[in-house]
C-alpha cells in the first residue's frame, strides 16, 4: 500500500475562491459598524459590537481550504470527517457544494466504512484522532488537513508529556472533537472540564481516597487502564484551545501547588509540567474584547455562534458574569419576535425560550460572536433586531 497524499497548504486557489467566500460570509453592515466605532443606532436600538468577534484566522483558513478542495477536485468524492467548523451556515454551504459529512453512530463514533480508496477526505479545523488517521491511511485516501496550527501545538505538547512518562491532564470537554483528537495523542490522560473537577482531583492526589469512586466518576474522562494512584505521580497540563484562559491558568497553578505540597519544591520538575501558552490567540482576543465590552453600559447581550461551539459558550459565560441578560443564539431565526427569543443556556444541551426579552424603551445591546461565526450571520442578527422595533 502506498502512503496517502497529504495537502496542508491548500492548492494555490485562494484568489479563485475569494469571491465566493466574500459573497457568502462578508457584510456591508459590519463594515459600516466598524467605520462607526463598532456602534450603530436605529429605531431606538443601539448596537455595540465587540472589537474582536467572528471568523478567526484558523477558521478562515479551514473554510478557504475546503472551497479550494472542491475546485481542485471537481469530480472526486469528497468527505469531511466532522463539521469543518461549528457553524450551521458554513456547513450547509459545503453540503450544497457536494461535500459529504461522515455520519455519527449512536455510540458517538464516526462511520468511516463509506470512505473508499482515492476519495478525498478533509480534516476539520479541530483535527482528527490518531485512530481516524490510521483508518484513512489504510484506505489510501487523499487527505486535506485543515487542522488549526494552535491545535497542533497542543498535540506536540502532550506527545512530549508521553516521552517523559507524564500523564496529560487536559482542560477541555471530553466529547469535543478537539479534545478527542488531543487525548488520542497521549499515552495516558485525564480530562478535567472545569476548576471544580480539578480541585477534586487535587484533593485525591494530596489525601488519597477510593480508587473505585475516582474511576466511577466519568469513564469517558480518562485513558484505558488509568490508575489514579500510579498515573497522578507525574502530570503535565494541556488544554482544549478554546477554553477560558483564566480557568486553564488557575487549573495549572492548582496542580503546581498540589504537586509541590506532595513532593516538595526541590523535585517539582520531576512531577509537574506547566501548560505553557496554548490558548489560541484568536480565542483570547475575543474573550478580552468581551471583557472590555461588558464594562460599557449595556441592557443585554447577544452572543452568536453554533450551539456546539465551545469558544462561543465561553463568551456567553463571560457576559453572564456581569449580571446582564445574555442570550447565546446561533442565528437570526432564534429571534422569533420582540417578545420571544430562543437561546441556549450555559451547560444545557437543549434550547430555552425567553419572553419579554427586548425592552420597549430605548435599549443598548452588546453583540459578539464566536470564532466560527461569519460576519454575514452577525449582520443578519443585527438587522433582525433593528426590524423588531417596528413591531413593538
C-alpha positions in Angstrom: 0.0 0.0 0.0 1.4 3.4 -0.9 1.3 6.3 1.5 -1.7 8.6 1.2 -1.2 12.1 -0.3 -1.4 15.0 2.2 -2.3 18.6 1.5 -1.7 21.0 4.3 -1.4 24.4 2.5 -4.3 24.4 0.0 -4.0 24.3 -3.7 -3.0 27.9 -4.6 -6.6 28.8 -5.4 -7.2 31.3 -2.6 -7.7 34.1 -5.1 -10.1 32.0 -7.1 -12.4 31.2 -4.2 -12.1 34.5 -2.5 -15.1 36.0 -4.3 -17.3 33.1 -3.3 -16.1 33.4 0.3 -16.8 37.2 0.5 -20.2 36.9 -1.1 -21.2 34.1 1.3 -19.8 35.4 4.6 -18.9 39.1 4.4 -21.3 42.0 5.1 -21.6 45.7 4.3 -23.4 46.3 7.6 -20.5 45.0 9.6 -18.1 47.3 7.6 -20.5 50.2 8.4 -20.4 49.3 12.1 -16.6 49.2 12.2 -16.4 52.5 10.4 -18.7 53.9 13.1 -16.6 52.8 16.0 -18.4 49.5 16.3 -21.6 51.4 17.3 -24.8 51.8 15.3 -28.2 53.3 16.2 -31.6 52.7 14.6 -35.2 52.7 15.8 -34.3 53.4 19.4 -31.9 50.5 19.5 -28.1 50.9 19.9 -25.8 48.1 18.9 -22.4 47.9 20.4 -20.2 45.3 18.6 -17.2 43.8 20.3 -13.9 44.8 18.9 -12.9 41.3 18.1 -15.5 38.7 17.1 -16.4 36.2 14.4 -14.1 34.3 12.0 -10.6 33.8 13.2 -7.5 33.1 11.0 -7.7 29.4 11.6 -11.4 29.2 10.7 -10.9 31.3 7.6 -8.0 29.1 6.6 -10.1 25.9 7.1 -13.1 27.1 5.1 -10.9 28.5 2.3 -9.1 25.2 2.0 -12.4 23.3 1.8 -13.6 25.6 -1.0 -10.3 25.2 -2.8 -10.6 21.4 -2.4 -13.9 21.3 -4.2 -12.4 23.5 -7.0 -9.2 21.3 -7.3 -11.2 18.0 -7.3 -14.4 18.9 -9.2 -15.2 15.2 -10.0 -13.9 13.4 -6.9 -15.9 12.2 -3.9 -15.1 14.5 -1.0 -15.8 13.8 2.7 -15.3 15.8 5.8 -14.7 13.8 9.0 -16.7 16.3 11.0 -18.2 19.7 10.8 -15.4 21.9 9.2 -16.2 24.4 12.0 -19.1 24.9 14.4 -21.3 27.0 12.2 -24.5 25.7 10.5 -24.4 28.1 7.6 -20.9 27.2 6.6 -21.5 23.5 6.9 -24.7 23.9 4.9 -22.8 25.7 2.1 -20.3 22.8 1.9 -23.1 20.3 1.7 -24.6 22.3 -1.2 -21.2 22.1 -2.9 -21.4 18.3 -2.9 -19.1 17.7 0.1 -20.4 14.9 2.3 -20.1 14.7 6.1 -19.3 11.4 7.8 -22.3 10.1 9.8 -22.0 9.7 13.6 -23.3 6.4 15.0 -25.5 6.0 18.1 -22.4 5.3 20.2 -20.8 8.6 19.2 -18.2 7.1 16.8 -18.0 8.0 13.2 -19.0 5.7 10.3 -15.8 5.5 8.2 -16.7 2.5 6.2 -18.2 4.6 3.4 -14.8 6.1 2.6 -13.2 4.4 -0.4 -9.8 4.3 -1.9 -8.9 7.5 -3.8 -11.7 9.5 -2.1 -10.7 12.9 -0.8 -11.1 13.5 2.9 -11.0 16.9 4.6 -9.9 17.0 8.2 -11.6 19.9 10.0 -10.0 22.7 12.0 -10.4 20.6 15.2 -8.2 17.9 13.7 -8.8 14.1 13.7 -7.9 11.4 16.2 -5.0 9.0 15.7 -7.4 6.2 15.2 -9.2 8.0 12.4 -5.9 8.9 10.7 -4.8 5.2 10.8 -8.1 4.2 9.2 -7.8 6.8 6.4 -4.2 5.8 5.7 -5.2 2.2 5.3 -7.9 3.4 2.9 -5.3 5.2 0.8 -7.3 8.4 0.7 -6.2 11.8 -0.5 -6.1 13.9 2.7 -6.6 17.7 3.0 -5.6 18.7 6.5 -7.1 22.0 7.8 -6.2 21.4 11.4 -5.6 24.7 13.2 -1.8 25.2 14.0 -2.8 26.1 17.6 -4.4 22.7 18.0 -1.3 21.0 16.5 0.8 22.9 19.1 -1.2 21.3 21.9 -0.7 17.9 20.3 3.1 18.4 20.3 2.9 19.2 24.0 1.0 16.0 25.0 3.3 13.9 22.9 6.3 15.4 24.8 4.5 14.5 28.1 4.3 10.9 26.9 8.0 10.8 26.2 8.7 11.7 29.8 6.1 9.3 31.2 3.9 12.2 32.3 0.1 11.9 32.4 -1.6 14.6 30.3 -4.2 16.4 32.3 -6.3 18.1 29.6 -8.5 21.0 30.5 -11.4 20.5 28.0 -14.7 18.9 27.2 -14.3 15.1 26.8 -16.8 14.8 23.9 -15.4 17.8 22.0 -13.7 16.9 18.7 -10.6 18.8 19.5 -10.2 17.1 22.9 -10.9 13.7 21.4 -8.1 14.3 18.9 -5.7 15.7 21.6 -6.3 12.9 24.0 -5.7 10.3 21.3 -2.1 11.5 21.1 -1.4 11.0 24.8 -0.3 7.6 26.2 -2.1 8.4 29.5 -4.6 11.2 30.0 -7.2 12.6 32.3 -9.7 15.2 31.1 -11.0 17.9 33.5 -13.8 20.1 32.4 -13.5 22.9 35.0 -11.8 24.1 38.1 -14.2 22.3 40.4 -13.3 18.9 38.9 -9.6 19.8 39.1 -10.0 20.6 42.8 -11.5 17.2 43.5 -8.6 15.5 41.7 -6.0 17.7 43.6 -7.6 16.6 46.9 -7.2 13.0 45.8 -3.5 13.5 45.0 -2.9 15.0 48.4 -5.1 13.0 50.6 -5.9 9.8 48.7 -9.3 8.1 48.6 -11.2 5.4 46.9 -9.8 4.4 43.6 -13.2 2.8 42.7 -15.0 6.1 43.4 -12.4 8.0 41.3 -12.8 5.7 38.3 -16.6 5.7 38.6 -16.9 9.5 38.3 -16.7 9.7 34.5 -15.4 6.8 32.4 -15.1 8.9 29.3 -12.6 11.3 31.0 -9.5 9.1 31.2 -7.4 6.7 29.2 -7.9 3.0 29.1 -6.3 1.3 32.2 -5.9 4.6 34.0 -4.8 4.1 37.7 -5.0 7.4 39.7 -2.6 6.1 42.3 0.0 5.3 39.6 -0.8 7.9 36.9 -1.1 11.1 39.0 2.5 11.0 40.3 3.9 12.8 37.2 1.5 15.2 35.4 1.6 17.8 32.7 -1.2 20.3 31.9 -2.6 20.8 28.4 -5.9 22.3 27.2 -8.5 22.5 24.5 -7.5 25.7 22.8 -11.0 27.3 23.1 -11.3 27.1 26.9 -11.3 30.1 29.2 -7.6 31.1 29.5 -8.1 32.3 33.1 -9.5 28.9 34.1 -6.7 27.0 32.4 -4.2 29.1 34.3 -5.9 28.5 37.6 -6.0 24.8 37.0 -2.3 24.8 36.1 -1.4 26.8 39.3 -3.6 24.5 41.4 -1.8 21.4 40.2 1.6 23.0 40.6 0.8 23.9 44.2 -0.6 20.4 44.8 2.5 18.6 43.4 4.8 20.9 45.3 2.9 20.2 48.5 3.0 16.5 47.8 6.6 16.1 46.7 8.4 19.3 47.7 9.8 22.2 45.6 13.2 20.7 45.0 11.8 17.9 42.7 8.8 19.7 41.3 10.1 19.4 37.7 10.0 15.6 38.1 6.3 15.7 38.9 4.8 18.7 37.2 4.9 20.3 33.7 3.1 23.6 33.3 0.6 24.2 30.4 2.6 26.9 28.7 0.7 29.3 26.5 -1.6 27.1 24.4 -4.9 29.1 24.4 -5.5 30.2 20.8 -4.6 33.9 20.2 -8.0 34.5 18.5 -9.9 32.9 21.3 -8.1 35.1 23.8 -8.7 38.2 21.7 -12.4 37.5 21.7 -12.5 36.9 25.4 -10.6 40.1 26.1 -13.0 42.0 23.8 -15.9 40.6 25.7 -14.4 41.6 29.0 -14.0 45.1 27.6 -17.5 45.3 26.1 -19.3 44.3 29.3 -17.7 47.3 31.1 -19.8 49.6 28.9 -23.4 50.5 29.9 -25.5 47.7 28.2 -29.0 46.5 28.7 -28.5 43.0 27.3 -26.0 40.8 25.3 -26.4 38.7 22.2 -23.7 36.1 21.7 -23.9 34.5 18.2 -22.4 31.1 17.3 -23.1 27.4 16.9 -24.7 25.8 19.9 -21.9 23.2 19.9 -19.2 25.9 19.7 -17.0 25.8 22.8 -15.5 29.3 22.4 -18.9 30.9 21.8 -20.2 29.2 25.0 -17.3 30.7 27.0 -18.1 34.2 25.6 -21.6 33.7 26.9 -20.2 32.7 30.3 -18.1 35.9 30.4 -21.2 38.0 29.6 -23.3 36.4 32.3 -20.7 37.3 35.0 -21.7 40.9 34.6 -25.3 40.2 35.6 -26.7 41.2 32.2 -29.5 39.3 30.4 -27.4 37.4 27.9 -28.5 35.1 25.1 -26.5 32.6 23.1 -28.2 32.2 19.7 -27.0 30.6 16.5 -28.6 32.9 14.0 -31.5 35.3 13.2 -34.1 32.5 13.3 -33.6 32.4 17.1 -35.1 35.8 17.4 -38.8 34.9 17.0 -40.2 38.3 17.8 -39.8 41.3 20.1 -41.3 39.2 22.8 -39.7 35.8 22.2 -36.1 34.6 21.8 -34.9 31.0 21.5 -31.4 30.6 23.1 -29.1 28.1 24.7 -28.4 28.5 28.4 -24.9 27.6 29.5 -24.2 24.0 30.2 -27.6 22.9 28.9 -28.0 20.6 25.9 -31.4 22.0 24.9 -32.6 25.4 23.9 -34.9 27.6 26.1 -37.4 30.3 25.2 -37.5 33.6 27.0 -40.3 36.1 26.7 -40.2 39.9 27.1 -36.5 39.9 26.3 -36.4 43.2 24.3 -37.3 46.3 26.4 -39.8 48.7 24.9 -37.8 51.8 25.8 -34.5 52.7 24.1 -32.1 49.9 24.6 -28.3 49.3 24.2 -27.4 45.8 23.1 -23.9 44.3 23.1 -23.1 41.9 20.4 -20.3 39.4 20.0 -19.8 36.2 18.1 -17.7 33.0 18.3 -14.7 32.4 16.1 -16.7 30.2 13.7 -19.4 32.8 13.0 -19.4 34.6 9.7 -19.9 38.4 9.5 -23.0 37.7 7.4 -24.7 35.9 10.2 -23.8 38.6 12.7 -25.3 41.2 10.3 -28.5 39.2 9.8 -29.0 39.1 13.6 -28.4 42.8 13.9 -30.8 43.6 11.0 -33.5 41.3 12.6 -33.1 43.1 15.9 -33.5 46.5 14.2 -36.6 45.3 12.4 -38.3 44.3 15.7 -38.7 47.9 16.9 -41.1 48.5 14.1 -43.2 45.6 15.5 -43.4 46.9 19.1 
